[in-house]
Amino acid sequence: MMGTRGSSAAQALAGKQLGDGLMAAVRSGDLPAFKRHMRGEEHADRLRDSVRDEYGRGLLHHAAQMGHAELSAHLLDALGFNANDQDRRGGWVGG
């Protein structure tokens, strides 16, 4: 039987793998892959703020900067991501 520490480590690893998969899908502009990784989008509230790169840029930053309009619209309209989100340096989503 796995203790609390093992369970927490497994959850952290699963969260990192989910975040990595979502970031890869966003960077490539693959909306179907993004939706598969979201597993029905029940994680949207947690993911809006937690999936970020080393500079603090989130999923919407990457989708917008790569010009993935359909994916950006999905993040904004379907999942409620914040268009005014900033990275660690104060950079805006579109800038």
Secondary structure as the mmCIF struct_conf table of DSSP 4:
data_model
#
loop_
_struct_conf.conf_type_id
_struct_conf.id
_struct_conf.beg_label_comp_id
_struct_conf.beg_label_asym_id
_struct_conf.beg_label_seq_id
_struct_conf.end_label_comp_id
_struct_conf.end_label_asym_id
_struct_conf.end_label_seq_id
HELX_RH_AL_P HELX_RH_AL_P1 THR A 4 SER A 28
TURN_TY1_P TURN_TY1_P1 GLY A 29 GLY A 29
HELX_RH_AL_P HELX_RH_AL_P2 LEU A 31 MET A 38
TURN_TY1_P TURN_TY1_P2 ARG A 39 HIS A 43
HELX_RH_AL_P HELX_RH_AL_P3 ALA A 44 SER A 50
STRN STRN1 ARG A 52 ARG A 52
TURN_TY1_P TURN_TY1_P3 GLU A 54 TYR A 55
BEND BEND1 GLY A 56 GLY A 56
STRN STRN2 GLY A 58 GLY A 58
HELX_RH_AL_P HELX_RH_AL_P4 LEU A 59 GLN A 65
TURN_TY1_P TURN_TY1_P4 MET A 66 GLY A 67
HELX_RH_AL_P HELX_RH_AL_P5 ALA A 69 ALA A 73
HELX_RH_PI_P HELX_RH_PI_P1 HIS A 74 ALA A 78
TURN_TY1_P TURN_TY1_P5 LEU A 79 LEU A 79
TURN_TY1_P TURN_TY1_P6 ALA A 83 ASN A 84
STRN STRN3 GLN A 86 GLN A 86
TURN_TY1_P TURN_TY1_P7 ARG A 88 ARG A 89
STRN STRN4 TRP A 92 TRP A 92
TURN_TY1_P TURN_TY1_P8 VAL A 93 GLY A 94
#
